[in-house]
Amino acid sequence: MNLSKNQVIRFKNTTLNIHCLSGILWLTWPDSHDRILKPGQSASVTSRGDICIQAFCPSALRLDKVKKRWWELPDNIFKKRITPAQ
């Protein structure tokens, strides 16, 4: 995906893996520190609010949407089954 200078894209209630291919990207989302990505850098972002990505200059990025967000996983996925030693 290509963004022109100052172009903003927004995603809601999701988890994204964001990969900067060229240019400079500014990432911001609620309850977080902002992130700047330069070519070759990536970030994984989860938010129940808006995730905003702005290009400081013409930029290219790849977005991978994570299929399941952590709060959508069944509770039992985090519980380890322990079998007693015989």
mmCIF file as gemmi writes it, N, C-alpha and C atoms, coordinates in Angstrom:
data_model
loop_
_atom_site.group_PDB
_atom_site.id
_atom_site.type_symbol
_atom_site.label_atom_id
_atom_site.label_alt_id
_atom_site.label_comp_id
_atom_site.label_asym_id
_atom_site.label_entity_id
_atom_site.label_seq_id
_atom_site.pdbx_PDB_ins_code
_atom_site.Cartn_x
_atom_site.Cartn_y
_atom_site.Cartn_z
_atom_site.occupancy
_atom_site.B_iso_or_equiv
_atom_site.pdbx_formal_charge
_atom_site.auth_seq_id
_atom_site.auth_asym_id
_atom_site.pdbx_PDB_model_num
ATOM 1 N N . MET Axp A 1 ? 0.844 -1.16 0 1 0 ? 1 A 1
ATOM 2 C CA . MET Axp A 1 ? 0 0 0 1 0 ? 1 A 1
ATOM 3 C C . MET Axp A 1 ? 0.897 1.232 0 1 0 ? 1 A 1
ATOM 4 N N . ASN Axp A 2 ? 0.529 2.214 -0.789 1 0 ? 2 A 1
ATOM 5 C CA . ASN Axp A 2 ? 1.286 3.459 -0.865 1 0 ? 2 A 1
ATOM 6 C C . ASN Axp A 2 ? 0.484 4.587 -0.244 1 0 ? 2 A 1
ATOM 7 N N . LEU Axp A 3 ? 1.175 5.457 0.476 1 0 ? 3 A 1
ATOM 8 C CA . LEU Axp A 3 ? 0.556 6.647 1.059 1 0 ? 3 A 1
ATOM 9 C C . LEU Axp A 3 ? 1.291 7.876 0.555 1 0 ? 3 A 1
ATOM 10 N N . SER Axp A 4 ? 0.541 8.915 0.259 1 0 ? 4 A 1
ATOM 11 C CA . SER Axp A 4 ? 1.174 10.181 -0.135 1 0 ? 4 A 1
ATOM 12 C C . SER Axp A 4 ? 1.521 10.971 1.125 1 0 ? 4 A 1
ATOM 13 N N . LYS Axp A 5 ? 2.299 12.023 0.961 1 0 ? 5 A 1
ATOM 14 C CA . LYS Axp A 5 ? 2.729 12.84 2.098 1 0 ? 5 A 1
ATOM 15 C C . LYS Axp A 5 ? 1.506 13.325 2.883 1 0 ? 5 A 1
ATOM 16 N N . ASN Axp A 6 ? 1.526 13.129 4.206 1 0 ? 6 A 1
ATOM 17 C CA . ASN Axp A 6 ? 0.484 13.528 5.153 1 0 ? 6 A 1
ATOM 18 C C . ASN Axp A 6 ? -0.812 12.729 5.056 1 0 ? 6 A 1
ATOM 19 N N . GLN Axp A 7 ? -0.868 11.73 4.2 1 0 ? 7 A 1
ATOM 20 C CA . GLN Axp A 7 ? -2.064 10.89 4.118 1 0 ? 7 A 1
ATOM 21 C C . GLN Axp A 7 ? -2.194 10.05 5.39 1 0 ? 7 A 1
ATOM 22 N N . VAL Axp A 8 ? -3.429 9.906 5.869 1 0 ? 8 A 1
ATOM 23 C CA . VAL Axp A 8 ? -3.705 9.157 7.085 1 0 ? 8 A 1
ATOM 24 C C . VAL Axp A 8 ? -4.67 8.022 6.754 1 0 ? 8 A 1
ATOM 25 N N . ILE Axp A 9 ? -4.383 6.841 7.307 1 0 ? 9 A 1
ATOM 26 C CA . ILE Axp A 9 ? -5.343 5.735 7.233 1 0 ? 9 A 1
ATOM 27 C C . ILE Axp A 9 ? -5.665 5.331 8.67 1 0 ? 9 A 1
ATOM 28 N N . ARG Axp A 10 ? -6.877 4.822 8.869 1 0 ? 10 A 1
ATOM 29 C CA . ARG Axp A 10 ? -7.357 4.533 10.219 1 0 ? 10 A 1
ATOM 30 C C . ARG Axp A 10 ? -8.026 3.16 10.242 1 0 ? 10 A 1
ATOM 31 N N . PHE Axp A 11 ? -7.743 2.429 11.304 1 0 ? 11 A 1
ATOM 32 C CA . PHE Axp A 11 ? -8.349 1.113 11.521 1 0 ? 11 A 1
ATOM 33 C C . PHE Axp A 11 ? -8.93 1.1 12.924 1 0 ? 11 A 1
ATOM 34 N N . LYS Axp A 12 ? -10.016 0.374 13.109 1 0 ? 12 A 1
ATOM 35 C CA . LYS Axp A 12 ? -10.698 0.353 14.392 1 0 ? 12 A 1
ATOM 36 C C . LYS Axp A 12 ? -10.744 -1.058 14.952 1 0 ? 12 A 1
ATOM 37 N N . ASN Axp A 13 ? -10.49 -1.178 16.258 1 0 ? 13 A 1
ATOM 38 C CA . ASN Axp A 13 ? -10.727 -2.425 16.983 1 0 ? 13 A 1
ATOM 39 C C . ASN Axp A 13 ? -10.08 -3.63 16.304 1 0 ? 13 A 1
ATOM 40 N N . THR Axp A 14 ? -8.764 -3.607 16.195 1 0 ? 14 A 1
ATOM 41 C CA . THR Axp A 14 ? -8.084 -4.679 15.479 1 0 ? 14 A 1
ATOM 42 C C . THR Axp A 14 ? -6.646 -4.846 15.96 1 0 ? 14 A 1
ATOM 43 N N . THR Axp A 15 ? -5.992 -5.855 15.427 1 0 ? 15 A 1
ATOM 44 C CA . THR Axp A 15 ? -4.556 -6.05 15.612 1 0 ? 15 A 1
ATOM 45 C C . THR Axp A 15 ? -3.907 -6.058 14.24 1 0 ? 15 A 1
ATOM 46 N N . LEU Axp A 16 ? -2.869 -5.259 14.073 1 0 ? 16 A 1
ATOM 47 C CA . LEU Axp A 16 ? -2.164 -5.151 12.791 1 0 ? 16 A 1
ATOM 48 C C . LEU Axp A 16 ? -0.668 -5.341 12.988 1 0 ? 16 A 1
ATOM 49 N N . ASN Axp A 17 ? -0.048 -5.99 12.031 1 0 ? 17 A 1
ATOM 50 C CA . ASN Axp A 17 ? 1.41 -5.972 11.9 1 0 ? 17 A 1
ATOM 51 C C . ASN Axp A 17 ? 1.699 -4.988 10.777 1 0 ? 17 A 1
ATOM 52 N N . ILE Axp A 18 ? 2.439 -3.936 11.089 1 0 ? 18 A 1
ATOM 53 C CA . ILE Axp A 18 ? 2.691 -2.855 10.141 1 0 ? 18 A 1
ATOM 54 C C . ILE Axp A 18 ? 4.167 -2.882 9.775 1 0 ? 18 A 1
ATOM 55 N N . HIS Axp A 19 ? 4.454 -2.947 8.483 1 0 ? 19 A 1
ATOM 56 C CA . HIS Axp A 19 ? 5.825 -3.027 7.986 1 0 ? 19 A 1
ATOM 57 C C . HIS Axp A 19 ? 6.08 -1.813 7.087 1 0 ? 19 A 1
ATOM 58 N N . CYS Axp A 20 ? 7.058 -0.997 7.438 1 0 ? 20 A 1
ATOM 59 C CA . CYS Axp A 20 ? 7.425 0.154 6.619 1 0 ? 20 A 1
ATOM 60 C C . CYS Axp A 20 ? 8.392 -0.306 5.534 1 0 ? 20 A 1
ATOM 61 N N . LEU Axp A 21 ? 8.008 -0.126 4.29 1 0 ? 21 A 1
ATOM 62 C CA . LEU Axp A 21 ? 8.849 -0.532 3.163 1 0 ? 21 A 1
ATOM 63 C C . LEU Axp A 21 ? 9.69 0.629 2.641 1 0 ? 21 A 1
ATOM 64 N N . SER Axp A 22 ? 9.121 1.845 2.696 1 0 ? 22 A 1
ATOM 65 C CA . SER Axp A 22 ? 9.867 3.052 2.307 1 0 ? 22 A 1
ATOM 66 C C . SER Axp A 22 ? 9.186 4.258 2.941 1 0 ? 22 A 1
ATOM 67 N N . GLY Axp A 23 ? 9.928 5.357 3.056 1 0 ? 23 A 1
ATOM 68 C CA . GLY Axp A 23 ? 9.376 6.566 3.652 1 0 ? 23 A 1
ATOM 69 C C . GLY Axp A 23 ? 9.441 6.519 5.179 1 0 ? 23 A 1
ATOM 70 N N . ILE Axp A 24 ? 8.599 7.324 5.825 1 0 ? 24 A 1
ATOM 71 C CA . ILE Axp A 24 ? 8.546 7.393 7.289 1 0 ? 24 A 1
ATOM 72 C C . ILE Axp A 24 ? 7.078 7.403 7.705 1 0 ? 24 A 1
ATOM 73 N N . LEU Axp A 25 ? 6.729 6.522 8.63 1 0 ? 25 A 1
ATOM 74 C CA . LEU Axp A 25 ? 5.352 6.398 9.104 1 0 ? 25 A 1
ATOM 75 C C . LEU Axp A 25 ? 5.252 6.759 10.576 1 0 ? 25 A 1
ATOM 76 N N . TRP Axp A 26 ? 4.176 7.424 10.927 1 0 ? 26 A 1
ATOM 77 C CA . TRP Axp A 26 ? 3.864 7.73 12.318 1 0 ? 26 A 1
ATOM 78 C C . TRP Axp A 26 ? 2.648 6.905 12.71 1 0 ? 26 A 1
ATOM 79 N N . LEU Axp A 27 ? 2.786 6.122 13.777 1 0 ? 27 A 1
ATOM 80 C CA . LEU Axp A 27 ? 1.692 5.296 14.282 1 0 ? 27 A 1
ATOM 81 C C . LEU Axp A 27 ? 1.222 5.864 15.607 1 0 ? 27 A 1
ATOM 82 N N . THR Axp A 28 ? -0.084 5.939 15.788 1 0 ? 28 A 1
ATOM 83 C CA . THR Axp A 28 ? -0.631 6.361 17.07 1 0 ? 28 A 1
ATOM 84 C C . THR Axp A 28 ? -1.924 5.604 17.328 1 0 ? 28 A 1
ATOM 85 N N . TRP Axp A 29 ? -2.141 5.254 18.6 1 0 ? 29 A 1
ATOM 86 C CA . TRP Axp A 29 ? -3.356 4.556 19.018 1 0 ? 29 A 1
ATOM 87 C C . TRP Axp A 29 ? -3.586 4.849 20.488 1 0 ? 29 A 1
ATOM 88 N N . PRO Axp A 30 ? -4.814 4.677 21.001 1 0 ? 30 A 1
ATOM 89 C CA . PRO Axp A 30 ? -5.119 5.051 22.386 1 0 ? 30 A 1
ATOM 90 C C . PRO Axp A 30 ? -4.237 4.318 23.4 1 0 ? 30 A 1
ATOM 91 N N . ASP Axp A 31 ? -3.955 5.005 24.499 1 0 ? 31 A 1
ATOM 92 C CA . ASP Axp A 31 ? -3.212 4.431 25.628 1 0 ? 31 A 1
ATOM 93 C C . ASP Axp A 31 ? -1.851 3.877 25.217 1 0 ? 31 A 1
ATOM 94 N N . SER Axp A 32 ? -1.158 4.588 24.348 1 0 ? 32 A 1
ATOM 95 C CA . SER Axp A 32 ? 0.15 4.103 23.893 1 0 ? 32 A 1
ATOM 96 C C . SER Axp A 32 ? 1.096 5.273 23.683 1 0 ? 32 A 1
ATOM 97 N N . HIS Axp A 33 ? 2.338 4.917 23.478 1 0 ? 33 A 1
ATOM 98 C CA . HIS Axp A 33 ? 3.313 5.907 23.022 1 0 ? 33 A 1
ATOM 99 C C . HIS Axp A 33 ? 3.282 5.859 21.499 1 0 ? 33 A 1
ATOM 100 N N . ASP Axp A 34 ? 3.421 6.993 20.859 1 0 ? 34 A 1
ATOM 101 C CA . ASP Axp A 34 ? 3.474 7.018 19.4 1 0 ? 34 A 1
ATOM 102 C C . ASP Axp A 34 ? 4.728 6.288 18.935 1 0 ? 34 A 1
ATOM 103 N N . ARG Axp A 35 ? 4.676 5.769 17.729 1 0 ? 35 A 1
ATOM 104 C CA . ARG Axp A 35 ? 5.835 5.081 17.146 1 0 ? 35 A 1
ATOM 105 C C . ARG Axp A 35 ? 6.132 5.694 15.783 1 0 ? 35 A 1
ATOM 106 N N . ILE Axp A 36 ? 7.396 5.78 15.46 1 0 ? 36 A 1
ATOM 107 C CA . ILE Axp A 36 ? 7.859 6.18 14.131 1 0 ? 36 A 1
ATOM 108 C C . ILE Axp A 36 ? 8.507 4.955 13.51 1 0 ? 36 A 1
ATOM 109 N N . LEU Axp A 37 ? 8.106 4.63 12.282 1 0 ? 37 A 1
ATOM 110 C CA . LEU Axp A 37 ? 8.719 3.511 11.567 1 0 ? 37 A 1
ATOM 111 C C . LEU Axp A 37 ? 9.461 4.041 10.351 1 0 ? 37 A 1
ATOM 112 N N . LYS Axp A 38 ? 10.679 3.544 10.194 1 0 ? 38 A 1
ATOM 113 C CA . LYS Axp A 38 ? 11.503 3.841 9.02 1 0 ? 38 A 1
ATOM 114 C C . LYS Axp A 38 ? 11.611 2.571 8.187 1 0 ? 38 A 1
ATOM 115 N N . PRO Axp A 39 ? 12.114 2.671 6.953 1 0 ? 39 A 1
ATOM 116 C CA . PRO Axp A 39 ? 12.193 1.484 6.102 1 0 ? 39 A 1
ATOM 117 C C . PRO Axp A 39 ? 12.881 0.312 6.797 1 0 ? 39 A 1
ATOM 118 N N . GLY Axp A 40 ? 12.244 -0.856 6.7 1 0 ? 40 A 1
ATOM 119 C CA . GLY Axp A 40 ? 12.778 -2.066 7.309 1 0 ? 40 A 1
ATOM 120 C C . GLY Axp A 40 ? 12.275 -2.313 8.725 1 0 ? 40 A 1
ATOM 121 N N . GLN Axp A 41 ? 11.594 -1.334 9.313 1 0 ? 41 A 1
ATOM 122 C CA . GLN Axp A 41 ? 11.07 -1.507 10.674 1 0 ? 41 A 1
ATOM 123 C C . GLN Axp A 41 ? 9.614 -1.966 10.634 1 0 ? 41 A 1
ATOM 124 N N . SER Axp A 42 ? 9.209 -2.661 11.703 1 0 ? 42 A 1
ATOM 125 C CA . SER Axp A 42 ? 7.845 -3.178 11.815 1 0 ? 42 A 1
ATOM 126 C C . SER Axp A 42 ? 7.328 -2.944 13.222 1 0 ? 42 A 1
ATOM 127 N N . ALA Axp A 43 ? 6.012 -2.987 13.36 1 0 ? 43 A 1
ATOM 128 C CA . ALA Axp A 43 ? 5.379 -2.885 14.672 1 0 ? 43 A 1
ATOM 129 C C . ALA Axp A 43 ? 4.109 -3.716 14.658 1 0 ? 43 A 1
ATOM 130 N N . SER Axp A 44 ? 3.824 -4.327 15.788 1 0 ? 44 A 1
ATOM 131 C CA . SER Axp A 44 ? 2.568 -5.042 15.978 1 0 ? 44 A 1
ATOM 132 C C . SER Axp A 44 ? 1.726 -4.205 16.933 1 0 ? 44 A 1
ATOM 133 N N . VAL Axp A 45 ? 0.522 -3.84 16.509 1 0 ? 45 A 1
ATOM 134 C CA . VAL Axp A 45 ? -0.324 -2.925 17.272 1 0 ? 45 A 1
ATOM 135 C C . VAL Axp A 45 ? -1.69 -3.557 17.495 1 0 ? 45 A 1
ATOM 136 N N . THR Axp A 46 ? -2.135 -3.541 18.758 1 0 ? 46 A 1
ATOM 137 C CA . THR Axp A 46 ? -3.478 -4.005 19.111 1 0 ? 46 A 1
ATOM 138 C C . THR Axp A 46 ? -4.202 -2.866 19.795 1 0 ? 46 A 1
ATOM 139 N N . SER Axp A 47 ? -5.424 -2.587 19.35 1 0 ? 47 A 1
ATOM 140 C CA . SER Axp A 47 ? -6.19 -1.523 19.977 1 0 ? 47 A 1
ATOM 141 C C . SER Axp A 47 ? -7.671 -1.787 19.82 1 0 ? 47 A 1
ATOM 142 N N . ARG Axp A 48 ? -8.412 -1.479 20.867 1 0 ? 48 A 1
ATOM 143 C CA . ARG Axp A 48 ? -9.873 -1.506 20.778 1 0 ? 48 A 1
ATOM 144 C C . ARG Axp A 48 ? -10.391 -0.182 20.235 1 0 ? 48 A 1
ATOM 145 N N . GLY Axp A 49 ? -9.517 0.799 20.127 1 0 ? 49 A 1
ATOM 146 C CA . GLY Axp A 49 ? -9.872 2.1 19.56 1 0 ? 49 A 1
ATOM 147 C C . GLY Axp A 49 ? -9.292 2.225 18.164 1 0 ? 49 A 1
ATOM 148 N N . ASP Axp A 50 ? -9.034 3.455 17.751 1 0 ? 50 A 1
ATOM 149 C CA . ASP Axp A 50 ? -8.492 3.713 16.412 1 0 ? 50 A 1
ATOM 150 C C . ASP Axp A 50 ? -6.975 3.536 16.391 1 0 ? 50 A 1
ATOM 151 N N . ILE Axp A 51 ? -6.495 2.914 15.334 1 0 ? 51 A 1
ATOM 152 C CA . ILE Axp A 51 ? -5.07 2.879 15.019 1 0 ? 51 A 1
ATOM 153 C C . ILE Axp A 51 ? -4.902 3.799 13.815 1 0 ? 51 A 1
ATOM 154 N N . CYS Axp A 52 ? -4.109 4.856 13.967 1 0 ? 52 A 1
ATOM 155 C CA . CYS Axp A 52 ? -3.9 5.808 12.867 1 0 ? 52 A 1
ATOM 156 C C . CYS Axp A 52 ? -2.461 5.714 12.38 1 0 ? 52 A 1
ATOM 157 N N . ILE Axp A 53 ? -2.321 5.706 11.071 1 0 ? 53 A 1
ATOM 158 C CA . ILE Axp A 53 ? -1.007 5.663 10.428 1 0 ? 53 A 1
ATOM 159 C C . ILE Axp A 53 ? -0.932 6.859 9.489 1 0 ? 53 A 1
ATOM 160 N N . GLN Axp A 54 ? 0.1 7.697 9.687 1 0 ? 54 A 1
ATOM 161 C CA . GLN Axp A 54 ? 0.293 8.862 8.824 1 0 ? 54 A 1
ATOM 162 C C . GLN Axp A 54 ? 1.664 8.786 8.187 1 0 ? 54 A 1
ATOM 163 N N . ALA Axp A 55 ? 1.723 9.143 6.906 1 0 ? 55 A 1
ATOM 164 C CA . ALA Axp A 55 ? 2.994 9.188 6.183 1 0 ? 55 A 1
ATOM 165 C C . ALA Axp A 55 ? 3.57 10.598 6.288 1 0 ? 55 A 1
ATOM 166 N N . PHE Axp A 56 ? 4.819 10.708 6.767 1 0 ? 56 A 1
ATOM 167 C CA . PHE Axp A 56 ? 5.491 12.006 6.813 1 0 ? 56 A 1
ATOM 168 C C . PHE Axp A 56 ? 5.984 12.435 5.429 1 0 ? 56 A 1
ATOM 169 N N . CYS Axp A 57 ? 6.15 11.47 4.542 1 0 ? 57 A 1
ATOM 170 C CA . CYS Axp A 57 ? 6.582 11.714 3.168 1 0 ? 57 A 1
ATOM 171 C C . CYS Axp A 57 ? 5.985 10.568 2.348 1 0 ? 57 A 1
ATOM 172 N N . PRO Axp A 58 ? 6.071 10.582 1.026 1 0 ? 58 A 1
ATOM 173 C CA . PRO Axp A 58 ? 5.545 9.451 0.273 1 0 ? 58 A 1
ATOM 174 C C . PRO Axp A 58 ? 6.129 8.153 0.824 1 0 ? 58 A 1
ATOM 175 N N . SER Axp A 59 ? 5.262 7.204 1.138 1 0 ? 59 A 1
ATOM 176 C CA . SER Axp A 59 ? 5.691 5.989 1.84 1 0 ? 59 A 1
ATOM 177 C C . SER Axp A 59 ? 4.98 4.76 1.3 1 0 ? 59 A 1
ATOM 178 N N . ALA Axp A 60 ? 5.611 3.62 1.518 1 0 ? 60 A 1
ATOM 179 C CA . ALA Axp A 60 ? 4.996 2.331 1.174 1 0 ? 60 A 1
ATOM 180 C C . ALA Axp A 60 ? 5.005 1.471 2.436 1 0 ? 60 A 1
ATOM 181 N N . LEU Axp A 61 ? 3.918 0.743 2.646 1 0 ? 61 A 1
ATOM 182 C CA . LEU Axp A 61 ? 3.836 -0.128 3.807 1 0 ? 61 A 1
ATOM 183 C C . LEU Axp A 61 ? 3.087 -1.393 3.455 1 0 ? 61 A 1
ATOM 184 N N . ARG Axp A 62 ? 3.303 -2.396 4.29 1 0 ? 62 A 1
ATOM 185 C CA . ARG Axp A 62 ? 2.541 -3.644 4.18 1 0 ? 62 A 1
ATOM 186 C C . ARG Axp A 62 ? 1.812 -3.826 5.499 1 0 ? 62 A 1
ATOM 187 N N . LEU Axp A 63 ? 0.536 -4.162 5.413 1 0 ? 63 A 1
ATOM 188 C CA . LEU Axp A 63 ? -0.273 -4.417 6.599 1 0 ? 63 A 1
ATOM 189 C C . LEU Axp A 63 ? -0.683 -5.878 6.622 1 0 ? 63 A 1
ATOM 190 N N . ASP Axp A 64 ? -0.471 -6.518 7.745 1 0 ? 64 A 1
ATOM 191 C CA . ASP Axp A 64 ? -0.951 -7.878 7.949 1 0 ? 64 A 1
ATOM 192 C C . ASP Axp A 64 ? -1.932 -7.809 9.101 1 0 ? 64 A 1
ATOM 193 N N . LYS Axp A 65 ? -3.198 -8.094 8.809 1 0 ? 65 A 1
ATOM 194 C CA . LYS Axp A 65 ? -4.206 -8.081 9.864 1 0 ? 65 A 1
ATOM 195 C C . LYS Axp A 65 ? -4.166 -9.432 10.567 1 0 ? 65 A 1
ATOM 196 N N . VAL Axp A 66 ? -4.029 -9.402 11.881 1 0 ? 66 A 1
ATOM 197 C CA . VAL Axp A 66 ? -4.003 -10.625 12.667 1 0 ? 66 A 1
ATOM 198 C C . VAL Axp A 66 ? -5.441 -11.114 12.789 1 0 ? 66 A 1
ATOM 199 N N . LYS Axp A 67 ? -5.642 -12.404 12.502 1 0 ? 67 A 1
ATOM 200 C CA . LYS Axp A 67 ? -7.004 -12.937 12.443 1 0 ? 67 A 1
ATOM 201 C C . LYS Axp A 67 ? -7.737 -12.889 13.778 1 0 ? 67 A 1
ATOM 202 N N . LYS Axp A 68 ? -7.075 -13.277 14.844 1 0 ? 68 A 1
ATOM 203 C CA . LYS Axp A 68 ? -7.719 -13.282 16.156 1 0 ? 68 A 1
ATOM 204 C C . LYS Axp A 68 ? -7.025 -12.299 17.075 1 0 ? 68 A 1
ATOM 205 N N . ARG Axp A 69 ? -7.8 -11.462 17.707 1 0 ? 69 A 1
ATOM 206 C CA . ARG Axp A 69 ? -7.264 -10.563 18.715 1 0 ? 69 A 1
ATOM 207 C C . ARG Axp A 69 ? -7.215 -11.315 20.03 1 0 ? 69 A 1
ATOM 208 N N . TRP Axp A 70 ? -6.302 -10.945 20.912 1 0 ? 70 A 1
ATOM 209 C CA . TRP Axp A 70 ? -6.1 -11.694 22.149 1 0 ? 70 A 1
ATOM 210 C C . TRP Axp A 70 ? -7.364 -11.766 22.98 1 0 ? 70 A 1
ATOM 211 N N . TRP Axp A 71 ? -8.2 -10.733 22.969 1 0 ? 71 A 1
ATOM 212 C CA . TRP Axp A 71 ? -9.398 -10.772 23.805 1 0 ? 71 A 1
ATOM 213 C C . TRP Axp A 71 ? -10.507 -11.62 23.184 1 0 ? 71 A 1
ATOM 214 N N . GLU Axp A 72 ? -10.313 -12.085 21.948 1 0 ? 72 A 1
ATOM 215 C CA . GLU Axp A 72 ? -11.301 -12.957 21.313 1 0 ? 72 A 1
ATOM 216 C C . GLU Axp A 72 ? -10.973 -14.433 21.487 1 0 ? 72 A 1
ATOM 217 N N . LEU Axp A 73 ? -9.793 -14.736 21.994 1 0 ? 73 A 1
ATOM 218 C CA . LEU Axp A 73 ? -9.397 -16.131 22.166 1 0 ? 73 A 1
ATOM 219 C C . LEU Axp A 73 ? -10.155 -16.749 23.333 1 0 ? 73 A 1
ATOM 220 N N . PRO Axp A 74 ? -10.474 -18.033 23.244 1 0 ? 74 A 1
ATOM 221 C CA . PRO Axp A 74 ? -11.149 -18.677 24.374 1 0 ? 74 A 1
ATOM 222 C C . PRO Axp A 74 ? -10.254 -18.679 25.609 1 0 ? 74 A 1
ATOM 223 N N . ASP Axp A 75 ? -10.877 -18.556 26.77 1 0 ? 75 A 1
ATOM 224 C CA . ASP Axp A 75 ? -10.116 -18.502 28.023 1 0 ? 75 A 1
ATOM 225 C C . ASP Axp A 75 ? -9.214 -19.706 28.212 1 0 ? 75 A 1
ATOM 226 N N . ASN Axp A 76 ? -9.665 -20.878 27.8 1 0 ? 76 A 1
ATOM 227 C CA . ASN Axp A 76 ? -8.895 -22.099 28.063 1 0 ? 76 A 1
ATOM 228 C C . ASN Axp A 76 ? -7.612 -22.197 27.244 1 0 ? 76 A 1
ATOM 229 N N . ILE Axp A 77 ? -7.422 -21.336 26.266 1 0 ? 77 A 1
ATOM 230 C CA . ILE Axp A 77 ? -6.19 -21.387 25.481 1 0 ? 77 A 1
ATOM 231 C C . ILE Axp A 77 ? -4.985 -20.978 26.329 1 0 ? 77 A 1
ATOM 232 N N . PHE Axp A 78 ? -5.229 -20.203 27.391 1 0 ? 78 A 1
ATOM 233 C CA . PHE Axp A 78 ? -4.146 -19.737 28.242 1 0 ? 78 A 1
ATOM 234 C C . PHE Axp A 78 ? -3.86 -20.678 29.407 1 0 ? 78 A 1
ATOM 235 N N . LYS Axp A 79 ? -4.675 -21.699 29.564 1 0 ? 79 A 1
ATOM 236 C CA . LYS Axp A 79 ? -4.486 -22.644 30.667 1 0 ? 79 A 1
ATOM 237 C C . LYS Axp A 79 ? -3.716 -23.852 30.165 1 0 ? 79 A 1
ATOM 238 N N . LYS Axp A 80 ? -2.644 -24.165 30.855 1 0 ? 80 A 1
ATOM 239 C CA . LYS Axp A 80 ? -1.822 -25.31 30.485 1 0 ? 80 A 1
ATOM 240 C C . LYS Axp A 80 ? -2.408 -26.563 31.119 1 0 ? 80 A 1
ATOM 241 N N . ARG Axp A 81 ? -2.458 -27.621 30.377 1 0 ? 81 A 1
ATOM 242 C CA . ARG Axp A 81 ? -2.862 -28.893 30.947 1 0 ? 81 A 1
ATOM 243 C C . ARG Axp A 81 ? -1.635 -29.553 31.557 1 0 ? 81 A 1
ATOM 244 N N . ILE Axp A 82 ? -1.747 -29.867 32.812 1 0 ? 82 A 1
ATOM 245 C CA . ILE Axp A 82 ? -0.63 -30.506 33.506 1 0 ? 82 A 1
ATOM 246 C C . ILE Axp A 82 ? -1.059 -31.915 33.87 1 0 ? 82 A 1
ATOM 247 N N . THR Axp A 83 ? -0.278 -32.862 33.421 1 0 ? 83 A 1
ATOM 248 C CA . THR Axp A 83 ? -0.568 -34.258 33.759 1 0 ? 83 A 1
ATOM 249 C C . THR Axp A 83 ? 0.442 -34.705 34.796 1 0 ? 83 A 1
ATOM 250 N N . PRO Axp A 84 ? -0.045 -35.345 35.862 1 0 ? 84 A 1
ATOM 251 C CA . PRO Axp A 84 ? 0.876 -35.784 36.895 1 0 ? 84 A 1
ATOM 252 C C . PRO Axp A 84 ? 1.84 -36.833 36.38 1 0 ? 84 A 1
ATOM 253 N N . ALA Axp A 85 ? 3.057 -36.794 36.886 1 0 ? 85 A 1
ATOM 254 C CA . ALA Axp A 85 ? 4.066 -37.798 36.521 1 0 ? 85 A 1
ATOM 255 C C . ALA Axp A 85 ? 3.672 -39.133 37.147 1 0 ? 85 A 1
ATOM 256 N N . GLN Axp A 86 ? 3.879 -40.199 36.432 1 0 ? 86 A 1
ATOM 257 C CA . GLN Axp A 86 ? 3.532 -41.555 36.931 1 0 ? 86 A 1
ATOM 258 C C . GLN Axp A 86 ? 4.706 -42.188 37.601 1 0 ? 86 A 1
